[in-house]
């Protein structure tokens, strides 16, 4: 790069219905948190509406 210090922001919108999907997202979140080019990231799994939780009919 030419000295440009731009940082990126990342939005993670991925399924997290089973442990395999959650593990995959956790690895991504860990990698993003260690990446100096990433200013911040938003992971949808941490921002769920509790009113929509529960069994699907």
C-alpha positions as CSV (number, residue, x, y, z in Angstrom):
1,X,0.0,0.0,0.0
2,X,1.1,3.6,-0.5
3,X,0.9,4.6,3.2
4,X,-2.9,4.8,3.1
5,X,-4.2,3.9,6.5
6,X,-7.8,3.2,5.6
7,X,-9.5,0.6,7.8
8,X,-12.4,-1.5,6.8
9,X,-15.7,-2.2,8.7
10,X,-17.2,-5.7,8.3
11,X,-20.8,-6.8,8.7
12,X,-21.2,-10.6,9.4
13,X,-24.6,-12.0,8.5
14,X,-24.2,-15.7,8.5
15,X,-26.3,-18.6,9.7
16,X,-25.7,-19.8,13.2
17,X,-28.2,-22.6,13.7
18,X,-25.8,-25.4,14.8
19,X,-22.4,-25.7,16.5
20,X,-20.5,-26.1,13.2
21,X,-21.9,-22.8,11.9
22,X,-21.2,-21.1,15.2
23,X,-17.6,-22.4,15.3
24,X,-17.0,-21.1,11.8
25,X,-18.3,-17.6,12.7
26,X,-16.2,-17.6,15.9
27,X,-13.1,-18.3,13.8
28,X,-14.0,-15.4,11.5
29,X,-14.6,-13.1,14.4
30,X,-11.3,-14.0,16.0
31,X,-9.4,-13.4,12.7
32,X,-11.1,-10.1,12.2
33,X,-10.3,-8.9,15.7
34,X,-6.6,-9.7,15.1
35,X,-6.5,-8.0,11.7
36,X,-5.0,-4.5,11.9
37,X,-6.8,-3.5,8.7
38,X,-10.2,-4.1,10.3
39,X,-11.5,-1.0,12.2
40,X,-14.6,-2.9,13.6
41,X,-17.0,-5.6,12.8
42,X,-20.7,-6.3,13.5
43,X,-21.7,-9.8,14.1
44,X,-25.5,-10.3,13.8
45,X,-25.4,-13.2,16.2
46,X,-24.7,-10.8,19.1
47,X,-27.7,-8.6,18.2
48,X,-30.8,-10.9,18.2
49,X,-34.3,-9.7,19.0
50,X,-35.4,-11.8,22.0
51,X,-39.0,-11.4,21.0
52,X,-38.4,-13.6,18.0
53,X,-36.6,-16.4,19.9
54,X,-38.5,-19.6,20.3
55,X,-39.7,-22.6,18.3
56,X,-40.9,-22.1,14.8
57,X,-44.4,-23.3,14.1
